[in-house]
């Protein structure tokens, strides 16, 4: 266990969450500049168990939607459904 407990999920962490979901390649420094947090705060937020749980669940949904879209396209269907 870390010396200091990780921050619990807070609504203000949504900006970090959305930014990193939109572009997972975003660096901590870029995320910090975009959200007003320091890089160390971003690190603590994204490594917290609550954040990880939210992020994994969202990535799973996104990946499932992408898979369905690809399957529809490969089957010759339209992708606007």
Backbone as CSV, one residue per row, in Angstrom:
resi,resn,N_x,N_y,N_z,CA_x,CA_y,CA_z,C_x,C_y,C_z
1,UNK,0.848,-1.186,0.000,0.000,0.000,0.000,0.885,1.238,0.000
2,UNK,0.498,2.255,-0.766,1.303,3.469,-0.815,1.289,4.201,0.523
3,UNK,2.275,5.068,0.695,2.356,5.846,1.936,1.125,6.707,2.133
4,UNK,0.658,7.309,1.028,-0.564,8.116,1.079,-1.639,7.381,0.295
5,UNK,-2.833,7.343,0.802,-3.886,6.654,0.038,-4.178,7.394,-1.264
6,UNK,-4.546,6.622,-2.280,-4.905,7.228,-3.560,-6.198,8.007,-3.417
7,UNK,-6.379,9.034,-4.250,-7.644,9.780,-4.181,-8.801,8.917,-4.656
8,UNK,-9.928,9.063,-4.017,-11.134,8.370,-4.461,-11.660,9.059,-5.710
9,UNK,-12.507,8.337,-6.449,-13.107,8.912,-7.657,-13.901,10.145,-7.280
10,UNK,-13.632,11.228,-7.983,-14.349,12.468,-7.758,-14.835,12.989,-9.099
11,UNK,-15.916,13.690,-9.084,-16.482,14.186,-10.335,-15.482,15.044,-11.108
12,UNK,-14.634,15.767,-10.403,-13.667,16.626,-11.091,-12.598,15.821,-11.826
13,UNK,-12.506,14.525,-11.558,-11.574,13.673,-12.296,-12.107,13.329,-13.682
14,UNK,-13.359,13.679,-13.949,-13.974,13.407,-15.245,-13.185,14.008,-16.399
15,UNK,-12.624,15.192,-16.199,-11.874,15.829,-17.285,-10.653,15.002,-17.660
16,UNK,-9.977,14.460,-16.676,-8.831,13.581,-16.928,-9.315,12.318,-17.629
17,UNK,-10.374,11.748,-17.121,-10.956,10.519,-17.658,-11.328,10.684,-19.130
18,UNK,-12.050,11.744,-19.450,-12.495,11.973,-20.834,-11.327,12.231,-21.772
19,UNK,-10.374,13.010,-21.306,-9.211,13.312,-22.139,-8.435,12.037,-22.477
20,UNK,-8.209,11.196,-21.491,-7.434,9.980,-21.721,-8.228,8.910,-22.464
21,UNK,-9.540,8.933,-22.353,-10.345,8.018,-23.160,-10.329,8.435,-24.624
22,UNK,-10.388,9.731,-24.842,-10.397,10.258,-26.206,-9.072,9.983,-26.908
23,UNK,-7.951,10.149,-26.189,-6.634,9.893,-26.763,-5.730,9.258,-25.706
24,UNK,-5.686,7.920,-25.647,-4.891,7.227,-24.633,-3.387,7.495,-24.734
25,UNK,-2.929,8.047,-25.866,-1.500,8.329,-26.030,-1.083,9.646,-25.384
26,UNK,-2.029,10.383,-24.828,-1.734,11.661,-24.181,-0.784,11.440,-23.009
27,UNK,0.258,12.258,-22.937,1.211,12.130,-21.825,0.632,12.773,-20.568
28,UNK,1.229,12.442,-19.424,0.780,13.037,-18.169,0.967,14.554,-18.190
29,UNK,2.067,15.018,-18.785,2.307,16.464,-18.857,1.258,17.155,-19.720
30,UNK,0.912,16.551,-20.846,-0.126,17.133,-21.708,-1.469,17.147,-20.990
31,UNK,-1.763,16.062,-20.304,-3.013,15.975,-19.545,-3.043,17.033,-18.440
32,UNK,-1.919,17.208,-17.769,-1.840,18.209,-16.699,-2.089,19.614,-17.252
33,UNK,-1.462,19.929,-18.382,-1.665,21.251,-18.996,-3.131,21.458,-19.381
34,UNK,-3.752,20.424,-19.920,-5.132,20.545,-20.399,-6.154,20.626,-19.271
35,UNK,-5.842,20.036,-18.128,-6.823,19.959,-17.045,-6.545,20.865,-15.861
36,UNK,-5.350,21.434,-15.804,-5.025,22.310,-14.681,-4.451,21.591,-13.474
37,UNK,-4.280,20.292,-13.559,-3.636,19.543,-12.486,-2.129,19.540,-12.711
38,UNK,-1.367,19.179,-11.702,0.073,18.992,-11.880,0.302,17.562,-12.380
39,UNK,1.447,17.301,-13.021,1.720,15.930,-13.471,1.670,14.900,-12.335
40,UNK,2.119,15.287,-11.146,2.070,14.333,-10.033,0.629,14.055,-9.594
41,UNK,-0.239,15.073,-9.660,-1.655,14.844,-9.344,-2.282,13.918,-10.376
42,UNK,-1.961,14.130,-11.653,-2.487,13.263,-12.713,-2.037,11.834,-12.477
43,UNK,-0.782,11.659,-12.128,-0.254,10.317,-11.870,-1.022,9.634,-10.746
44,UNK,-1.268,10.363,-9.669,-1.993,9.779,-8.530,-3.432,9.459,-8.917
45,UNK,-4.045,10.325,-9.714,-5.427,10.092,-10.136,-5.513,8.845,-11.002
46,UNK,-4.670,8.771,-12.060,-4.792,7.663,-13.014,-4.316,6.335,-12.450
47,UNK,-3.535,6.361,-11.395,-3.091,5.112,-10.783,-3.960,4.673,-9.611
48,UNK,-4.979,5.465,-9.295,-5.861,5.094,-8.188,-6.749,3.922,-8.612
49,UNK,-7.058,3.028,-7.684,-7.914,1.882,-8.012,-9.286,2.283,-8.550
50,UNK,-9.883,3.342,-8.007,-11.197,3.789,-8.490,-11.121,4.237,-9.942
51,UNK,-10.098,5.029,-10.271,-9.945,5.503,-11.646,-9.707,4.321,-12.583
52,UNK,-8.846,3.413,-12.197,-8.535,2.250,-13.028,-9.787,1.432,-13.317
53,UNK,-10.633,1.275,-12.310,-11.880,0.514,-12.484,-12.787,1.210,-13.503
54,UNK,-12.965,2.522,-13.368,-13.783,3.293,-14.317,-13.192,3.216,-15.723
55,UNK,-11.888,3.385,-15.825,-11.233,3.418,-17.132,-11.342,2.062,-17.837
56,UNK,-11.084,0.979,-17.107,-11.190,-0.360,-17.715,-12.609,-0.640,-18.201
57,UNK,-13.602,-0.261,-17.414,-14.995,-0.484,-17.813,-15.323,0.309,-19.080
58,UNK,-14.882,1.553,-19.139,-15.153,2.384,-20.317,-14.417,1.849,-21.543
59,UNK,-13.168,1.434,-21.387,-12.412,0.889,-22.520,-13.061,-0.394,-23.033
60,UNK,-13.601,-1.193,-22.134,-14.272,-2.431,-22.548,-15.475,-2.108,-23.432
61,UNK,-16.266,-1.128,-23.021,-17.437,-0.722,-23.805,-17.006,-0.178,-25.160
62,UNK,-16.003,0.666,-25.172,-15.509,1.238,-26.430,-15.003,0.138,-27.356
63,UNK,-14.229,-0.786,-26.817,-13.698,-1.878,-27.640,-14.815,-2.763,-28.198
64,UNK,-15.851,-2.998,-27.417,-16.986,-3.788,-27.899,-17.707,-3.065,-29.031
65,UNK,-17.882,-1.753,-28.893,-18.540,-0.977,-29.947,-17.706,-0.987,-31.233
66,UNK,-16.406,-0.854,-31.092,-15.529,-0.896,-32.264,-15.611,-2.262,-32.926
67,UNK,-15.603,-3.319,-32.136,-15.690,-4.675,-32.688,-16.991,-4.878,-33.459
68,UNK,-18.111,-4.431,-32.883,-19.397,-4.554,-33.573,-19.392,-3.787,-34.887
69,UNK,-18.809,-2.601,-34.870,-18.747,-1.776,-36.075,-17.924,-2.465,-37.162
70,UNK,-16.797,-3.022,-36.792,-15.936,-3.703,-37.762,-16.647,-4.929,-38.323
71,UNK,-17.307,-5.679,-37.474,-18.028,-6.876,-37.934,-19.131,-6.488,-38.911
72,UNK,-19.884,-5.420,-38.604,-20.930,-4.954,-39.520,-20.343,-4.559,-40.868
73,UNK,-19.235,-3.838,-40.828,-18.597,-3.419,-42.088,-18.117,-4.617,-42.888
74,UNK,-17.510,-5.580,-42.220,-17.020,-6.774,-42.924,-18.165,-7.604,-43.502
75,UNK,-19.319,-7.540,-42.846,-20.483,-8.289,-43.319,-21.228,-7.513,-44.403
76,UNK,-20.738,-6.326,-44.749,-21.383,-5.547,-45.803,-22.513,-4.683,-45.322
77,UNK,-22.684,-4.592,-44.033,-23.765,-3.764,-43.483,-23.323,-2.325,-43.341
78,UNK,-24.284,-1.502,-43.004,-23.978,-0.088,-42.777,-23.526,0.110,-41.355
79,UNK,-22.756,1.148,-41.124,-22.189,1.404,-39.793,-22.904,2.513,-39.058
80,UNK,-24.073,2.942,-39.507,-24.753,4.054,-38.843,-25.815,3.582,-37.857
81,UNK,-25.900,2.308,-37.608,-26.908,1.778,-36.682,-26.490,1.940,-35.250
